[in-house]
């Protein structure tokens, strides 16, 4: 399972600049017709260390797909044609990255004459709420007659009505504190405002990082238990165009130890509750992604569906133990390899071997 994130924001907030900073795709600004998409390898120093140890014939890093979605403004998500395509782009992603302009510069056009992160986030939320309200209303109308005779359907309809009422009061679904039952009853609606959100503060320079606009966006993120990543969009887009050996020097000149992509990924993994685990050997070193608390069979299914169906057991070595002791044989001698069953929850950094019955 690769991580799939969609960049959303108001027109001229710097989304495409941020997209280029993350992906080094060199995408041009929009002509109003379509979105930008790129798949990039997730930087992970552990992969490099495993490659040094095993010298594999093949290396596969975890992947991040980034979608640069056209700017949202009043009425963007309404109607057929363009509105339908835009909704499709948003529905397809695992998480939404709200790009919010947090700097003053009259020479760079913007949707408004002032900079106000609170207003901008509310404007994005509003468009998602409008789309979600119509989705829920359609489900309520479709099930209304059946709900008169079926208690389970009636509960679904009632939950849809409660969520819809809160949406109409301006509260996105992700902020409604929905129960597991309510989430189950609205799951098929794939509500846009239910998707987890990360906030990206697009700043002009590092001096802006401590400014009032970033502070306002931080308050929004704190209030909903989310994350914020501050990015000098133009500078980091330029970094992506440099040779790898020159990037660290440029980052240091900006007072940064790591790129925006690395900071963004760490925040995204935390927000979505994701972990990376590995398979490693002379044939291949491969990083895999699963959800935190996924059981061993479910994680094995990320490698191949047959491994989940025919799961027997999993052999697990901690990455830290392997690096400290220097080899798999040393880990075995130290008694630090574990053999786990179906109830084991795969942990960040596990190096695994799956034993299974082939289908």
C-alpha positions as CSV (number, residue, x, y, z in Angstrom):
1,X,0.0,0.0,0.0
2,X,1.6,3.3,-1.1
3,X,0.7,6.6,0.5
4,X,-1.5,8.7,-1.7
5,X,-1.9,12.4,-0.9
6,X,-3.8,15.2,-2.6
7,X,-2.7,18.8,-2.5
8,X,-5.6,21.2,-2.2
9,X,-5.9,24.9,-1.7
10,X,-7.2,28.2,-3.1
11,X,-6.0,29.3,-6.5
12,X,-2.5,30.9,-6.4
13,X,-1.7,29.6,-2.9
14,X,1.5,27.9,-4.2
15,X,0.2,24.3,-4.6
16,X,2.1,23.5,-7.8
17,X,5.3,25.1,-6.3
18,X,4.9,22.8,-3.3
19,X,4.2,19.9,-5.6
20,X,7.5,20.5,-7.4
21,X,9.3,20.9,-4.1
22,X,8.0,17.4,-3.0
23,X,8.3,15.6,-6.3
24,X,10.9,17.5,-8.3
25,X,8.5,17.0,-11.2
26,X,9.0,20.4,-12.7
27,X,5.3,20.8,-13.3
28,X,4.0,24.1,-14.8
29,X,1.2,26.1,-13.3
30,X,-2.3,25.2,-14.3
31,X,-4.0,26.0,-17.5
32,X,-7.3,25.1,-15.8
33,X,-7.7,21.7,-17.5
34,X,-6.2,18.9,-15.4
35,X,-4.2,17.9,-12.3
36,X,-0.6,17.0,-11.9
37,X,0.5,13.6,-10.6
38,X,3.8,12.1,-9.6
39,X,5.1,9.0,-7.8
40,X,8.3,9.4,-5.8
41,X,10.3,7.1,-3.6
42,X,10.1,7.7,0.1
43,X,13.6,8.6,1.5
44,X,14.6,6.2,4.2
45,X,18.1,5.8,5.5
46,X,17.3,2.3,6.7
47,X,17.0,1.1,3.1
48,X,20.5,2.4,2.4
49,X,21.9,0.5,5.4
50,X,20.1,-2.7,4.4
51,X,21.5,-2.4,0.9
52,X,25.0,-2.0,2.2
53,X,24.5,-5.1,4.3
54,X,22.8,-7.4,1.7
55,X,24.1,-6.0,-1.6
56,X,20.8,-7.0,-3.3
57,X,20.2,-7.2,-7.0
58,X,17.1,-5.1,-6.6
59,X,16.0,-2.3,-4.3
60,X,12.4,-1.0,-3.9
61,X,11.6,1.9,-1.6
62,X,8.2,2.8,-0.2
63,X,6.3,5.0,-2.7
64,X,4.4,8.2,-2.3
65,X,1.9,9.4,-4.9
66,X,1.3,13.1,-4.9
67,X,-1.7,14.6,-6.7
68,X,-1.7,18.4,-7.3
69,X,-5.5,19.1,-7.5
70,X,-6.8,22.3,-9.2
71,X,-7.5,25.2,-7.0
72,X,-10.7,25.2,-5.0
73,X,-12.9,28.3,-5.1
74,X,-16.6,28.9,-4.7
75,X,-18.6,26.4,-6.7
76,X,-15.6,24.3,-7.7
77,X,-17.2,21.0,-6.6
78,X,-20.7,21.6,-7.9
79,X,-22.2,20.3,-11.1
80,X,-21.2,17.8,-13.8
81,X,-18.2,17.9,-16.0
82,X,-15.3,19.8,-14.3
83,X,-16.9,19.5,-10.8
84,X,-17.3,15.8,-11.2
85,X,-13.7,15.3,-12.3
86,X,-12.4,17.5,-9.4
87,X,-14.4,15.4,-6.9
88,X,-13.0,12.2,-8.4
89,X,-9.4,13.5,-7.9
90,X,-10.2,14.3,-4.2
91,X,-12.0,11.0,-3.5
92,X,-9.1,8.9,-4.8
93,X,-6.6,10.1,-2.2
94,X,-5.9,8.8,1.3
95,X,-5.1,12.2,2.8
96,X,-5.6,15.9,1.9
97,X,-2.7,18.3,2.2
98,X,-4.1,21.8,2.7
99,X,-1.7,24.2,1.1
100,X,-2.2,27.6,2.8
101,X,-0.5,30.8,1.8
102,X,1.3,32.3,4.9
103,X,3.3,35.2,3.5
104,X,2.7,38.7,2.3
105,X,3.9,39.6,-1.2
106,X,1.8,42.0,-3.3
107,X,3.8,41.0,-6.4
108,X,2.4,37.5,-6.3
109,X,-1.3,37.4,-7.2
110,X,-3.8,35.7,-4.8
111,X,-7.5,34.9,-4.6
112,X,-8.0,37.6,-2.0
113,X,-6.4,41.0,-1.2
114,X,-5.4,39.9,2.3
115,X,-3.6,36.9,3.8
116,X,-5.9,35.0,6.3
117,X,-5.2,31.2,6.9
118,X,-8.4,30.8,9.0
119,X,-10.5,32.1,6.1
120,X,-8.7,30.1,3.5
121,X,-9.1,26.8,5.5
122,X,-12.8,27.5,6.0
123,X,-13.1,28.2,2.3
124,X,-11.6,24.8,1.4
125,X,-13.7,23.0,4.0
126,X,-16.8,24.7,2.7
127,X,-16.3,23.2,-0.8
128,X,-15.9,19.8,0.6
129,X,-18.9,20.2,2.9
130,X,-21.1,21.2,-0.1
131,X,-20.1,18.1,-2.0
132,X,-20.6,15.8,1.1
133,X,-24.0,17.3,1.9
134,X,-25.2,16.4,-1.6
135,X,-23.8,12.9,-1.3
136,X,-25.5,12.3,2.1
137,X,-28.8,13.8,0.9
138,X,-28.7,11.4,-2.1
139,X,-28.3,8.4,0.2
140,X,-31.0,9.5,2.5
141,X,-33.5,9.9,-0.3
142,X,-32.5,6.6,-1.9
143,X,-33.0,4.7,1.4
144,X,-36.0,6.6,2.8
145,X,-38.7,4.1,1.8
146,X,-36.6,1.0,2.8
147,X,-35.9,2.6,6.2
148,X,-39.6,2.4,7.0
149,X,-39.4,-1.4,7.0
150,X,-35.8,-2.2,8.0
151,X,-34.3,-1.1,11.3
152,X,-30.7,-1.4,10.2
153,X,-31.4,0.8,7.2
154,X,-33.2,3.2,9.5
155,X,-30.1,3.5,11.7
156,X,-28.0,4.2,8.6
157,X,-30.4,7.0,7.5
158,X,-30.5,8.5,11.0
159,X,-26.7,8.6,11.2
160,X,-26.6,10.2,7.7
161,X,-29.0,12.8,8.9
162,X,-27.0,13.6,12.0
163,X,-23.8,14.0,10.0
164,X,-25.6,16.1,7.4
165,X,-27.0,18.4,10.0
166,X,-23.6,19.0,11.4
167,X,-22.2,19.6,7.9
168,X,-25.0,22.2,7.3
169,X,-23.8,24.0,10.5
170,X,-20.3,24.2,9.0
171,X,-18.6,21.3,10.7
172,X,-16.5,19.0,8.5
173,X,-17.1,15.3,9.1
174,X,-13.5,14.8,10.4
175,X,-14.3,17.2,13.3
176,X,-17.6,15.6,14.3
177,X,-16.2,13.0,16.6
178,X,-18.1,10.2,14.9
179,X,-18.5,6.8,16.5
180,X,-17.4,3.5,14.9
181,X,-21.0,2.7,14.1
182,X,-21.6,6.1,12.6
183,X,-18.5,5.8,10.5
184,X,-19.6,2.4,9.3
185,X,-23.0,3.7,8.3
186,X,-21.6,6.6,6.2
187,X,-18.5,4.7,4.8
188,X,-20.0,4.0,1.4
189,X,-20.4,7.8,0.9
190,X,-16.6,8.3,0.9
191,X,-17.0,11.8,2.4
192,X,-14.4,14.3,1.4
193,X,-14.4,16.2,4.6
194,X,-13.8,13.0,6.5
195,X,-10.4,12.5,5.0
196,X,-7.4,13.2,7.4
197,X,-5.8,16.6,6.8
198,X,-2.3,17.8,7.0
199,X,-1.6,21.5,6.8
200,X,1.2,23.0,4.7
201,X,2.2,26.6,5.5
202,X,3.7,28.0,2.3
203,X,6.1,30.7,3.4
204,X,8.5,33.0,1.5
205,X,11.5,32.6,3.8
206,X,12.3,31.1,7.2
207,X,11.6,34.5,8.9
208,X,7.9,33.9,8.1
209,X,7.9,30.6,10.0
210,X,7.4,32.5,13.3
211,X,4.9,34.9,11.9
212,X,1.2,35.5,12.8
213,X,0.0,33.6,9.7
214,X,1.8,30.4,10.5
215,X,0.7,30.8,14.1
216,X,-2.9,31.0,13.0
217,X,-2.6,27.8,10.9
218,X,-0.8,26.0,13.8
219,X,-3.8,26.8,16.0
220,X,-6.2,25.2,13.5
221,X,-4.0,22.1,13.3
222,X,-3.7,21.9,17.1
223,X,-7.5,22.2,17.6
224,X,-8.1,19.1,15.5
225,X,-5.0,17.1,16.5
226,X,-3.5,17.4,13.1
227,X,0.0,18.2,11.9
228,X,1.5,21.3,10.2
229,X,4.6,21.4,7.9
230,X,6.2,24.8,7.1
231,X,7.7,24.9,3.6
232,X,9.6,27.6,1.8
233,X,7.9,26.6,-1.5
234,X,10.1,28.5,-4.0
235,X,13.4,27.7,-2.3
236,X,12.6,24.0,-1.9
237,X,11.4,23.7,-5.5
238,X,14.8,25.0,-6.5
239,X,16.5,22.5,-4.2
240,X,14.8,19.7,-6.1
241,X,16.5,20.8,-9.3
242,X,20.0,20.5,-7.7
243,X,22.3,17.5,-7.8
244,X,21.9,15.4,-4.7
245,X,25.4,16.3,-3.3
246,X,24.4,20.1,-3.5
247,X,21.1,19.7,-1.8
248,X,22.4,19.4,1.8
249,X,24.5,22.5,1.4
250,X,21.5,24.5,0.1
251,X,19.3,23.2,2.9
252,X,21.9,24.2,5.5
253,X,22.0,27.7,4.0
254,X,18.2,27.9,4.7
255,X,18.7,26.6,8.3
256,X,17.2,23.2,7.5
257,X,18.5,19.7,8.2
258,X,16.1,17.9,5.9
259,X,13.9,18.5,2.9
260,X,10.2,19.4,2.9
261,X,9.4,16.0,1.5
262,X,11.0,14.2,4.4
263,X,9.2,16.5,6.9
264,X,6.0,16.0,5.1
265,X,6.3,12.3,4.9
266,X,7.0,12.0,8.6
267,X,3.9,14.0,9.4
268,X,1.8,12.1,6.9
269,X,2.8,8.7,8.3
270,X,2.0,9.9,11.8
271,X,-1.4,11.4,10.8
272,X,-2.5,8.3,8.9
273,X,-1.1,5.8,11.4
274,X,1.3,4.1,8.9
275,X,4.4,2.1,9.5
276,X,7.1,0.8,7.2
277,X,8.5,-2.8,7.4
278,X,11.0,-4.6,5.3
279,X,11.9,-7.8,3.5
280,X,15.6,-8.1,2.9
281,X,18.0,-10.5,1.2
282,X,20.5,-10.9,-1.6
283,X,17.7,-10.9,-4.2
284,X,15.9,-7.8,-3.0
285,X,15.6,-5.2,-0.3
286,X,12.0,-3.9,-0.3
287,X,10.2,-1.4,2.0
288,X,6.5,-2.0,2.6
289,X,3.8,0.1,4.2
290,X,0.9,-1.0,6.4
291,X,-1.3,0.6,9.0
292,X,-0.2,0.6,12.6
293,X,-1.9,-2.3,14.5
294,X,-2.3,-4.3,11.3
295,X,-1.9,-8.0,12.1
296,X,0.9,-10.1,10.6
297,X,-1.4,-11.7,8.0
298,X,-2.7,-8.3,6.9
299,X,0.8,-6.9,6.6
300,X,1.9,-10.1,4.7
301,X,-0.9,-9.4,2.3
302,X,0.8,-6.2,1.3
303,X,3.6,-8.3,-0.1
304,X,1.3,-10.8,-1.8
305,X,-2.3,-11.7,-1.3
306,X,-1.5,-15.4,-1.2
307,X,0.6,-14.7,1.9
308,X,-2.4,-13.3,3.8
309,X,-4.7,-16.2,2.6
310,X,-2.2,-19.0,3.5
311,X,-0.4,-17.3,6.4
312,X,1.3,-19.7,8.8
313,X,3.7,-17.6,10.8
314,X,6.2,-14.7,10.5
315,X,9.8,-14.5,11.5
316,X,10.7,-11.0,12.7
317,X,14.0,-9.2,13.3
318,X,14.1,-5.7,14.6
319,X,16.0,-3.3,12.3
320,X,17.9,-1.9,15.3
321,X,19.0,-5.4,16.4
322,X,20.3,-6.2,12.9
323,X,22.3,-3.0,12.6
324,X,23.7,-3.4,16.1
325,X,24.7,-7.0,15.8
326,X,25.8,-6.8,12.1
327,X,24.2,-9.9,10.6
328,X,21.1,-12.2,10.7
329,X,23.3,-15.0,12.0
330,X,24.4,-12.8,14.9
331,X,20.8,-11.9,15.6
332,X,19.9,-15.6,15.7
333,X,22.8,-16.4,18.1
334,X,21.7,-13.6,20.4
335,X,18.1,-15.0,20.5
336,X,16.6,-11.8,19.1
337,X,14.7,-13.2,16.2
338,X,11.0,-13.8,17.0
339,X,8.6,-16.2,15.5
340,X,5.1,-14.7,15.7
341,X,1.6,-15.8,14.8
342,X,-1.6,-14.3,13.4
343,X,-2.2,-11.9,16.3
344,X,1.1,-10.1,16.1
345,X,0.9,-6.4,15.1
346,X,3.7,-5.5,12.7
347,X,5.9,-2.7,14.1
348,X,7.8,0.1,12.5
349,X,11.2,-1.2,11.2
350,X,10.4,-4.9,11.4
351,X,12.3,-7.1,8.9
352,X,10.2,-10.1,8.2
353,X,10.1,-13.5,6.5
354,X,6.6,-14.9,5.9
355,X,5.9,-18.6,5.9
356,X,2.6,-19.5,4.1
357,X,0.8,-22.2,2.2
358,X,0.7,-21.2,-1.5
359,X,-2.8,-21.0,-3.0
